Amino acid sequence: MLTIMAMKARTLGIELQGVKVQIEKKMQAAPRKVSEIVLHFDWQGLDQRIPAEHLAQLKEAGVTCPVALSLDPSVKKTLVW
């Protein structure tokens, strides 16, 4: 997801250097499988320095990332921007 966002950022003239994502996997008991993926974005203040329109475009790129779209629909995807 961050790779796709960085590619979009490059087209906007933005460098995503320093942005970090912490990933949390939540499991369900029966049947044992992944029930939710939580992504916590740490923008290192970049989200305060770029135009809101560009930030929205970066988030949209992340949400429509091919990997995210490839996850089973039953897996909840929570993004903490």
C-alpha positions as CSV (number, residue, x, y, z in Angstrom):
1,M,0.0,0.0,0.0
2,L,2.7,2.4,0.9
3,T,4.5,1.6,-2.3
4,I,1.5,2.6,-4.4
5,M,1.0,5.7,-2.3
6,A,4.7,6.6,-2.9
7,M,4.2,6.2,-6.6
8,K,1.2,8.5,-6.6
9,A,3.1,11.0,-4.4
10,R,5.9,11.1,-7.0
11,T,3.4,12.2,-9.7
12,L,2.4,15.0,-7.3
13,G,5.9,16.1,-6.6
14,I,5.8,14.8,-3.0
15,E,8.5,12.7,-1.3
16,L,7.0,10.2,1.2
17,Q,10.4,9.8,2.9
18,G,10.0,8.9,6.6
19,V,6.4,7.8,6.5
20,K,5.9,4.5,8.5
21,V,3.1,2.0,8.7
22,Q,2.6,-0.3,11.7
23,I,0.5,-3.4,10.8
24,E,-1.6,-5.3,13.2
25,K,-3.1,-8.6,12.4
26,K,-6.2,-9.7,14.3
27,M,-7.2,-13.4,14.3
28,Q,-10.6,-15.0,14.9
29,A,-10.9,-18.2,16.9
30,A,-13.0,-20.6,14.9
31,P,-12.1,-21.2,12.2
32,R,-8.7,-19.8,13.0
33,K,-8.0,-17.2,10.3
34,V,-7.2,-13.5,9.9
35,S,-10.3,-11.4,10.7
36,E,-8.8,-7.9,10.5
37,I,-5.8,-6.0,9.3
38,V,-5.2,-2.6,11.0
39,L,-2.7,-0.2,9.4
40,H,-1.5,2.7,11.6
41,F,0.2,5.4,9.5
42,D,2.8,7.6,11.0
43,W,3.2,10.5,8.6
44,Q,6.1,12.2,10.6
45,G,4.2,15.5,10.2
46,L,4.1,15.2,6.4
47,D,0.3,15.1,6.5
48,Q,0.3,18.6,8.0
49,R,2.7,20.0,5.3
50,I,1.0,18.9,2.1
51,P,-2.2,20.2,0.6
52,A,-5.4,18.4,1.8
53,E,-6.2,17.6,-1.9
54,H,-2.9,15.8,-2.3
55,L,-3.3,13.9,1.0
56,A,-6.8,12.8,-0.1
57,Q,-5.3,11.5,-3.4
58,L,-2.6,9.6,-1.6
59,K,-5.1,8.0,0.7
60,E,-7.3,7.0,-2.3
61,A,-4.3,5.4,-3.9
62,G,-3.7,3.4,-0.8
63,V,-7.3,2.3,-0.5
64,T,-7.4,1.1,-4.1
65,C,-4.0,-0.7,-3.8
66,P,-4.0,-4.0,-5.7
67,V,-2.8,-5.9,-2.7
68,A,-5.5,-4.5,-0.4
69,L,-8.1,-5.3,-3.1
70,S,-6.8,-8.8,-3.3
71,L,-7.5,-9.6,0.3
72,D,-10.5,-11.8,1.0
73,P,-13.6,-9.6,1.4
74,S,-14.2,-11.1,4.8
75,V,-11.0,-9.6,6.1
76,K,-11.8,-6.2,7.6
77,K,-9.3,-3.5,6.6
78,T,-8.9,-0.7,9.1
79,L,-6.7,2.3,8.1
80,V,-5.7,4.7,10.9
81,W,-4.4,7.8,9.0
